[in-house]
Amino acid sequence: MDSPQQITDRITTFFAREIASDARNSYHSWEHCYNFFATRPTNLDLASLHLGFYLASWGMYRGSAAIRNFDYLIHRPAAEELLKPDYDPLRGASLDELVSRFDTGLWPLIEKIRKQGLYPKSVTMTDTLVTKILMGTLGCAPAYDRFFKAGLEEKGLNSSFSRKNFEAFLRNCQQNQQGFTDAQGQIQQTSNYPVMRVVDMYFHGIGLESPWIADDE
């Protein structure tokens, strides 16, 4: 892992270059969704629309993705579940809080989204889809897409998503949290970014520069 200052610099540079420089690019779709869910809305149809558009903007409606065969209301059961007060402790939680609540809140929620039947059986609840849903609604998990995974691999971390690996990843981030929280503090002068979104930006940015990703394009 980089030094705390290197982590902070990489994140704030990515934010300035890729996000703050253009108020209408697709990265802001996450902001709209996360900030809307943070208001604890009662309009579940509108919450579903926010979640659906964010997921589409972040690539989850491409190719053969099964959710593209449904309208935005497919997300209503998930929105209703994730807006329950039970999950408030996970909303924008710190690294220390996520580690301490891993067994009692975070991982059980991941399993619930996967298995509770919140989506039709024809929709495969991939690691990428589950974590992007959590990122967009609660900001409590990074989005395990190919760029993020490439970033993990570049830093010598296990990119396979499992209970054991995810907990180890969070503990690794906790040990290096100074760089992440410093970057979060700088970004929060203008935008409401939970630490997991900041962590996501760090590894996503590394993944974008990965030779593995370049060869795959």
Helices and strands as residue ranges (DSSP letters): H 4-14, I 15-20, H 28-38, H 44-57, G 66-69, G 72-75, H 76-82, G 85-90, H 95-100, I 102-106, H 107-115, H 127-137, H 146-154, H 163-175, H 177-187, H 195-208, H 211-216
